[in-house]
């Protein structure tokens, strides 16, 4: 799997402290993890010395346990931490940084503005833990590992009915299972971390699939979870070979991942509301002739073949700009000025854009909107979002989103 070559900054800092949530951000690509974390935390705490919560991230090119340990040591005592690993790079409002560590610190003067819960393995345990701390959040931000997301969402739906969910799935650099979820107490390759956002915090979010429908449509006639056995009544891999041809012939014959070949070719499922949930076709099953996705495919669903247009060649600059505008207009933020943000950028989209990743982040379309806003961005292996029209929390792929606090 080829990942983008990206510019590595040694140090990045931003801050915002207007009315509402104040924020500080720092990142570093210093070789020493101890020194990199210290530099990032120093930059962020210069603006927010006593944060209410810390969002952290790093890539798996570092020892993630060491990263977490150093953040716990460098941050003020007992600061709640939510963290996931990012694929290849960290994303900031100034561009992408290879192998970096970063932290976004938020401070609210209101008691109970944020609550966190974590479990090293069980999503429901984390959900129940959050319920004890915050009975009625306005929104929940989640971090999990590939394959666990639907279960976490289902548990949230059960215990927090009607509460919107957003989030990003922990990632690594080569689908090797090296992804990690971090909290103030632990690091786990099967962890679940949840952040409840209280009503005193201004919040807006988006998750966009920046694609258009083509005329090609098929039916998933036999499925089980994320695995599709038949499309239009025929073996699923036969359809994929007919669609993508020689690009997937080796995987068709022998089985295996086809993420790069499908990164610019999303498959969408249209909800009754008209909202389209995009999905990434991940792997072929050779003799069994099944197809695996990174999100669940309901049996009988109509699959829409989507077109990515000029998104990959521009680093999805317009999609980033639209994600910012949409998030700013949504939720309790409702057009107000944000004081901090997070980018959730699909790892498949990072594959699709290649060397253009940094170009999209620094494009005028996006940079002119974000300005000096403190922003921490992660490249994820799955995205979670609330469909406003459908009133449904979903697992999706090949999406880009913004999370804004005010």
C-alpha positions, 0 to 999 in steps of 0.5 A: 500500500502506497501512502502519500509523501507529505511535508513534515513540520518540526513544530506547529502551534495555534490558539484561540480563547474567545468567549466559550471554549478556549483552545490550544494546539501543538504538534511536533515531528521531533525524532525523540517521542519524549521531546516531541510530546513535550514540545507539542504540550508546551505549545498547547498549554501556553494558551490553555494551561488547565484544559478540561480535555485533551484530544491526542494523536500520533502515527504508528511509526512511533511507540504508541504506548510511549506516546500516551505515557509522555502525554499523561506525564506532560499534561496537567494531572488528571486531564481526561484524554481521548486519542487514536492513531492516525494513518501516515500523518497528522493533519493540521490547518497548515498541512500534513505532518508525517510521523508527528504527535499532536494535541488539541486542548479544550477548556470550558469554565462550565462544570461538566462540559466534557465527560470521557469513558474508555474500555480496552475491549468492550464498547458497551462498558465504555457506553455505560461508563459515559452514561454514569458521568453524563446522562444527556450529552448533546453529542458523543464523539467516539474512537474505536478500532476497525470492525468494532464501530457498528457495535459501539454505535448500537450500544450508544443508540440503546443507552443514549437514544436520539443522541448524535454520534461522530467520530473516527476509527483508529488507523495504522500505516498498512492495515497491519492491526497496529492501530491503537486507541488511547485514554489517560489510563491505557492504550489498546488495539481493541479500545473504545474511547467516548467523549460526551459533549455537554450542552454548554459547549457550542458544537457543530459537525459534518461528514461528507462523501464528496461524490456524485452518482453514476448511472450504474447501480446493482443490488447486494442480494446476499450479505452478512454484516460487512461481507457481500456474497452475491451482487445481482444474484451472482458471485460478488467478486465476478461483479467487481472483476467486470467493473474494475478489470485487470486492476483487481485480477490478482486479488480476484484469483488469489484473494486480498486487499484492493483498497488502492484500486477502489479508493477513488471508486466509492459505493453509495447506499441511499437512505430513504431521506435521500442521504447517501452513505459512502462505503469502501470496497476493501477485499476480495475472497478468491474461491469463496467469491465474497467482497468485504467492505469497511462498513455494513451492507444490508441485504437487498440494498441498492449499491450506487457506483459513485464518481470522485470527479477532480477530488483526488487531484486537488486533495479534496480541497473543496470537500474540506471547505464544504465540511468546514462550512457545513459543520459551522452551520450545524448544531448548537454552533449554528453559524457562530465562530468556532474556537477549535476544530478536528478533521476526520479524513478517511484513510482511503481518501488519503490513498486516493489523493497521494501527494496531494494531501498537503495541497488540499489542506493548504488550499485557499478554499480551505485555508481561507476559512480555517485561518489560524483556528487550532485544528487537529486532524486524523486520517482514519480507517472508518468514519462515524456520523449522524444523518440529520435527515434520516435521524440515524447514526451510521458507520461510513467510509471515504468521507471527510468531516469537521468537528467544530467547538465554540 
